Each structure stands twice: as C-alpha cells, then as structure tokens.
Amino acid sequence: MAEQPSGEDGLDLAGVRTWDDLLQRLRMLHAAADRPSTRDLQRWARRHHKPPLAPASQSEVLTGKKRPSKAFLLTFAEGCGVTGPGLRAWEDAWTRVVYLESAAAPGPRQPAAETTWASGTVPAAGRGRRPLLVAAAVTVVVAGAAAVALVVQPWRGEAAEPAGAAPPAGTAAATTPAPPRRPPRPPRSPRPARLPPSRPPRSPPPRRRPSPPPARS
C-alpha cells in the first residue's frame, strides 16, 4: 500500500457532487495504492483498531452495489495510504454528497446521519433555507397562540363578571328565576338522659327473739 500525503492528489475531491463521483474517486484511490486486496485491508483495519472492512462490503462498494458510510469511507481511504488533511477532504466529499442528495429529494426531507461539515463550512444551497424554515415555524407558533387567545378570552370575560352586575345598556337583563332553596332543617332536640330505674330500699329482715327457757318443776 503506497503512502500518500494527501487524499486530493489528482482526485479533485472538491468537485464531488454525487455518489457516482465519489465512487469514481474511490476507485482511483484504490488503483493509486497498488490495489490492495480486501483481505489485506481487513487485516490492516483490525490491526489498527479501525472500523471493520469486511471483504464483501469492500466489493459491494467498489462495484457500486452499496453506498459507503462515513466510517467505512474514512477507514478505506486511510488503509489506502491517505493521512492528514486528505482524510478531511474525503469526509467533506462524503458529507457534501449526502447533503445535496437530501436537499434534492422530493417530499419531506429526512435528516441524514452525520451531515455536519468537518471543515465548518455550509454549502450555499442551504444558506437561504434555514431562515425560511425558522420564519415559517415562528408564524405557525404566533397563529396558534392567537387562536388560543380568541377561544379563552370570552370565557375569562364571562367568569370575571360579578353575580349582581347590571346588564349593559340596550340589552335585556336575564330573568331566569333562581332555584328555590330548601328550608333549613330544625335543630334536633337533645335526647333526655336515661336514668337507671329506682329500686325501693330493702327493709332489714325481722330480728328473731330468743324463746324463754322452759320452766323447771
């Protein structure tokens, strides 16, 4: 595997706009690195504790059957000898392709994974859309708040009026009779205290007198 100080030597990564452009540059990089085998790249990634480079995945990516992820692309480029700023250029190329594809897709845009620019720059195509989205979101929030205020304000006004307030001029007062109130119940008289039944005092038993002794003859 030949060592390359940069990944942009003759590849023009700044001109990558589609997946086909990225695949063409990837094949050129693989050829410039003396076409290392898929087994060699797999062993290199395992030895340097990089994301795995399965031989089947390498073949599918190089033949255009599968789109590479950012981790796969950077590991493959580093395995082909790209170091330093060259890896940053490959990361920017991958991010640019993902962003342009999501921007051109019809219907609701799905957030693409890992679409942050490594160089900190934002393409000109996306600079004018963010303010429009923010303005639309603010408009929806303001309209929702106004609708809620229109629904809640009359209810608050009716609740704030006192019960005995006079009706406004030119309007007839409501003559709805108040429902009759139930008369209060009379207080219950206290129950008389129960006394124990009175018992007559017991008379003492009659005392027996001793009989006189018999007369002696």
PyMOL commands that set and color helices and strands:
alter all, ss='L'
color gray80, all
select helices_A, chain A and resi 13-15+19-32+38-47+55-62+70-79+85-104+124-126+129-160
alter helices_A, ss='H'
color red, helices_A
deselect
rebuild
show_as cartoon
